[in-house]
């Protein structure tokens, strides 16, 4: 590493200017903007007519090609030998976490809007907690405030998702005339389409299926990662199987050969963004943030994404906001923070209960929460 005067490296100077905590906040803000862009870019691609089967195939091929060399070279020492048992588990995890997850997301996004797709995703930690309790992976402790908080948060998220699905309500906000004139003068923005003509309730049901798939993937992957801790390789295998599964679907559902053609630069950009930025760069940034700041810190920034998506979608897509969606989003975000607060209090309680080695807390397998992390450490869940 290059050194400056006095033996101080450039890295040390950067750390002096930007302490790690500041770096974490900046990285999380950039991450939310990246994910927000993915919601808007995906909706724009659907509005331009790209196939809901072709889009995830290209996306996962790009993600696989991007992750494969890093997985191969960086995880040589920690990657266990592959066997048939692992391959079967990766295949079924890909069905839940890649194929069903992404298919439900695109179907839901096509019938609702980027803002409310992002809003409903805030319910994933609560659904994950509920699944873990039902499967008896996590104990429900109503005798402690952390348990009550997690249950209340889960109920808030369920209520919010129900409101978004069942009650659309009147329009609260629509693009101003000045934005309409900008869109009318811009062929690029006009090509993105608008947010009208959708089956709202059906779209919300698809998005709930997306969240259920995402949460199920979080719960089911935990025991596999204990035996196969090479996360990059783990994700690469799932991308590979996800591509195969979408190709099988395409054989039955997308027989038009012209659907595989990228017809414009905007479609090419949307595929590139989804595969490289949302499934590659964002993956690396989120891994670093979770490692340095913890899963709760990362999850706390999730609502920022919803706000950024709302701003982007109103400009690029002419999206309108409805009373039911706003009420539901507030309920879901409130539920998210209740669940996260409960998880944080649970950790504090665990640290008080664990045995110590010379005064230093020693975490045991019994004390670790199987449902962590609250957010997936792979953007393939999106």
N, C-alpha and C positions, 0 to 999 in steps of 0.2 A: 504493500500500500504506500502511495506517495506520501512523503512527509513534508511539513512546512517547518518554519524555524522553530527551534526548541524541541524537535522530535515529536511534534504533535501531528497526527495523521489528518487527512482531509475528512475521514469518517468521524474522528473525534470533534473536529470543528463543526461539522454538520449537526452532531448530537448536541453540541453546546448551543447552537442556534435554535434547534428544534428538539427539545427533550422527547423521550419516547412517548410520553403521554400525549404530547401535541401531535407527534407522528401518527399515533393510533387514531386520534380524532379526525385528522386530515384524511387518513386512509379510509376510515369508515364513511366519511362524507363522499369521497370519490367513489367508493363501492356502491353507495345508494344511488348516486347519479348514474353509474354504469348499469345497475339493475333496472332503474327507472327507464333508461333508454331502451333496454331490452323489451319491456312491456310495450312501449310506443312503437318501436321498430317492428316487433312481431305483429301488432295490430295493423300497421301500415302495409306489411307484406301480405297479410290476409286480404286487406282492402284492395290490393293490386291484383289479387287473383291467384297467388301462389298456393299450391296444393297443401292441405293439412297433413298429408303423408310425406310429400317430397321435402317439405321444409325441415322436419325433424331428422330425416335421413341425412341430408346435407349437413345439418347442424352437428349431429353426433359423429359423422365421419371427420369433420374438421376438429372436433374436440378430441377424438381418438388419436388422430395424427399428431395433434399438438401435445397431448399428454404422454404418448407412448415413449418417446426418447427420454423424457425426464423420469418416467417410471422405471425404465430399464436401467439407466445409469445411476440414478440417485438412490435407488432402493435395492441394490444388489445384495447388500449385507442383511437387510431386515426382511426381505421377501421370502416367505416360506416356499418350499417346493409345491408346485401345483399338482393337484390330483383330481380325480373324477368328482369327489365329494364337494370340493371347492367350486368346480365348474358348474355343477348342478345348482349350488346355492347362488352363485353369481348370475346364472341364467334366470332364476326365479326372482331375484332381487331386481334384475333389469326389467322384468315384466311389470313389477310394482313401481319402481323408482324412475324408470326411463319411459317405457312404452305407455303404460296406463297414465302415468303422471303427466307426461307431455301431451298426450292425445287429449285428455280431459281439459288441460289448460288451454290448448288452442281452440277447442270447441267452445269452451266457456268464454274465452276472450273474443271470439268471433261474434258472439251473441250478446255480449255486455259491453264493457269498456276497459281500457287499461287501468283506470283509477280504481274501479271496484274489484278488478282482478287482484290488484295489489293490496287493496283493503282486506279482502277475504283471506289472503295469505297470512295476515297477522294472527289468524286463529290457529295456525299450525302448532305452536307450542302447547296450546291448551288441548287440542285434539290428541297430540302425542301423549300428554299426561293422562288423558282419559283412556286411551288405548292401553297404556302401560298398566293402569289400575285394573282394567277389565281382564287383561292377560295375566294379572297378578305378578307383574314384573316390578311394580312399584306399589308400596303400601299407602293406603289412604288414612291419614292421621287427622281426624276431626277434633282430636283433643289438643291440638297445637295450632297456633295462629297461622303457621305456614301452610298447613293442610287446609284450613278454612279458606285462606286466600287463594289457593290454587283451585279449589272447588268453585269459589265465587267467580274467579276469572274465567273458568271453563263455561259456566252458565252465562256470563256476559257475552262470550264469543258465540255461543250457540244462539243466544237471543239476537245478536247482531247479524249473524248469517241468515237467520230466519226473517228478520225485517228486510234485509236487502233482497231476499228471494221473493217474499210474499207481498211486499208493499213498495211500489215504485214511487208513488206520490207525485206532486206537482214539480215542475222545473224550478229550481232555486237559482241556477246560474246558467247563462248561455253566453257564448262569445260576443264581445262588443261589436258594434258596426265597423269600427276601425279594423278589428282583426278579420272580420268578414271581407273587408275590402283588400286587406293584405293577401288573404287566401285567394281571392278572385284574381289578383294580379300575379300570382305565383303559380306557374304550371306544376312545379314540384309539390307544393302543398295541396293543390287541387287533385293531383294523382293519388294522394294518400287516402282520399275518401273522407267520410264523416262518420258519426256515431249513430246514425239513424237506421231504422228498419231491422230491428233485432228482436228475437224472442227472449225477452229479459229473464223470465222465470226459468226457462230451459237452460239458458246460459249460466245462471246462478247455480243450478243443480250440477252442471258439468264442473263448475269451479269448486263446489263442495266435494265432488268426486276427486278432483285434483288435489285438494287439501288432505282428503282421507288417504289417497295413495302416497302422498308425500310423508304424512305422519306414519303410515304403516311401514314405509321404507326406513324411516328413522329408527323405529322400534325393532324391526327385523334385522337391520344391519349390525346392531350393537353386538350380539353374540358372535357374529361372523368376524367382525373387526378384532375381537379379542384373540381369535385364532389366526387371523390374517391381518396384521397391523400395517401392512404396506398400503397406505391409503391411495397413493397415486396409481399403483397397479390395480388395486381394488376398483377404482373408478374407471380405469382404462378397460378392464374386462367388461364392466357393465355397459360402457359405451359401445363396445364391439357387439355384445349380444343385443343391445338396443337397436343397432343398425340392422342386424339380421332379422329381428322381430318386425321392425317397420317394413323391411323389404318383403317379408311374407304377407303382411297386411296389404302392401301395395299390389302384390300379385292378384289379390281379389278385389281391391277397392279402387285402385288407380291404374287402369289399363290403358289410359290415353298416354301414348309415348311423348306427346307434345308437352305434357304437364311437367316433364323432367327438364325442360329447357329453361334456362335463365334468360328472360326476355328483355331485361333492362338493367341498367346500372344500379337502380334503386333496389331491385330484387337481389342482385349480387351483394350489395352492401348489407342488406338485412340478414342474408345467410352468413356472411362473413362476421358480422357483429355478433350474431347468436352463437356461432361456433367458436370464434377466437376470443372476443371480448367477454361475453357473458359466461362461457364455459371454460375459458382458459385463464385469461388475465385476472378476472374477478375471483376465480377459484384460488389462485395463488395468494391474492391479497387477503381473502377471507381466512385462509389457513393461517397466515401470519397474524392477523388480528385476533383470531381465537386463541392462538398459542400465547400471545403476549397479553391480551386483555381479558380472555375468558369468554365463554359462550353467552353469559348474561349481558356482558358489555356489548357484544356484537348484536344481540337480539334487541337491545334497547334502541338501536338506530333504525329498526325496521319501519316504524311509522314515518320516518323522514322520507323514505322511498315513496310512500303513498302520496305525500305532499308534493314531491318533485314530479311524480307521474301526473298528478292532477294539473300542474302548471304546464308540463310539456304537452299533454293530450289536449288541453283547451286551446293551445296555439296551433299545434300541428294537425290535429284531427277535428277541431271544432266541437269537442266533446261538451255535452250538457250535463249538469249535475242535478240530481233529483233528491227530494227530501228523504225518501226511504233509504237511499244509498248513503246519504250523509249521516243519518241517525244510526244506521247499521255500522258504518265505519267507526263512529265514536264509541259505540258499545264494544266492538271488537278490539279496538286499541286499548280501551279501558281494561278489558279482560286480559289482553296481552301483558300489560304492566302488573296486574294483580298476580298473574301466574309467575312472572319473572321475580316479583318481590317475594312471593312464597318460596321459589327455588333458592333465592339468595338467603332467606332466613333459614331454610333447611340446611344449607351449607354451614352457616354459623353454628347451628345446633350440632351438626356432625363433628365439627372441629372441637366442640366442647366435650364430646363424648368419646372421641377416639383415644387409644392409648398413646403414650409418648415415649420417645427415646431420648433420654437426657433433656427433657423439657421441650423437645421439638415434636409437634404433632406427626403421627405416623398414620397415613391413610391406608385402610385395609380394603380388600375387595368388597366386604360387606357394606362399607360406608360409601362406596361410589354409586352414583345414580346411573342406572343402565340407560336411562332415557337421555342422557347428555350426549352430545350438545343439543341445546334447544333449537338451534338452527342447523341445517345440514352443512357439513364442511365441504360439500361439493355442490356446485351450481347446477349439476345435472338434475337437482330436485325441482328446478324452476321450469 
